[in-house]
Amino acid sequence: MNIKIKTEKSNVTAVMEFVLLGFSDTPNIQGILFGIFLVIYLTILMCNSIIILITKIDSALQTPMYFFLSNFSFLEICYVTVTIPRMLMDLLSQKGNISLLACAAQMCFVLIFGGSECLLLTVMAYDRYVAICNPLHYTVVMNQKVCIQMVTASWVSAVPIVIGQTWNVFSLPFCGSNTINHFFCDLPPVLKLACGDTFVSEIVVCIVAVVFITVPFLLIVASYVKIISNILKLSSARSKAKAFSTCSSHLIVVILFYGTASITYLRPKTNQSEGIGKLISLFYTVLIPTLNPIIYTLRNKDIMAALKKLLTKSLQ
C-alpha cells in the first residue's frame, strides 16, 4: 500500500514509502530466485570468511598483499549484506515496501561500501606497483603502519561524501510514483522518481562518480602500465609468469567491478533502461562479489596452499 501525506500549501502528495518491484515481472520463478540468491549469499559469506581466516592464521600470508585482500574480503561481505538479505526478504514475502529512511540508509551504505571498494582496489594496485617496480624498498614503503593508514583511508574517505550525497538526493521532494523498478535503493532509479529539477543532484552524482570511479581507475591503469613495462623487462620467462600471475587476479576484479559500476553511474540519464540497469546492478552487487573470492583463490598458489593446509589440519 502506498503511504503518502498531503501538504497544506498544495495538492502535491509527498511519498513516505517506496515499493521495490525487484523481480515481480517474473512471479513464477520467485521461489527459484530466492533459492539461487540464498545459495549465492551463503557462498559469498563462506568463501570470503575462509580468505579472512587463512590470511590471519597462515604465517606465509602475513604480507601487505594479503592484509589488503583480507580487508577486501570483509568489505565484500559488508557490501552484499546491505542488498541481498533485503532482496531475499522481498522475494519470500513478495512485498517490496521500504520506508523512506530505510531506503536512504540502504543507498548510503551501498555507496559507502562501493566507494571504499574502489579506493581499496586502488591501494591494492599501488601495493603491486611497489612490489614489482621497487622491490628492494617494498618492506620499507609498505610497512605495517602505512598499510593500516591506507586501509583506514579507504574505509573512511567515502563516508562524509556519500552521506552528503544521500542527503542531497533525499532532500528532494518525491511526489509522484513511489514504485522503484529495482531490487534495492540505487541512486539512478530513486533519483528518477524525484519531483522538480534534479539537474544539480545529477551533477553531484557525476562528480562523486568521477571521484570514486574514474580517478581511482586511472590511477590503477597508470600503476599497471608501469607494472607491465617492468615485467616485460625481466629476462626470465618464469619471473614474468610469476609477476603476471600475482597481478592478473586483481586486474580481472578491477575490470569487472569498474566496468559495471561506470556503466551505472557515469552514463547519461536519458540512456538508462530500467531493465538493463537492474541487470547491470545484479552483476556488480551479486555476481562479481561471488566471482571475486574464486578468482583470488583459484589463481593464487599461496592461497591454495594455505587452504589445503587448513583442510588437512581440520580433517586430522
Disulfide bonds with the S-S distance in Angstrom:
Cys103-Cys185 2.01
Cys175-Cys195 1.82
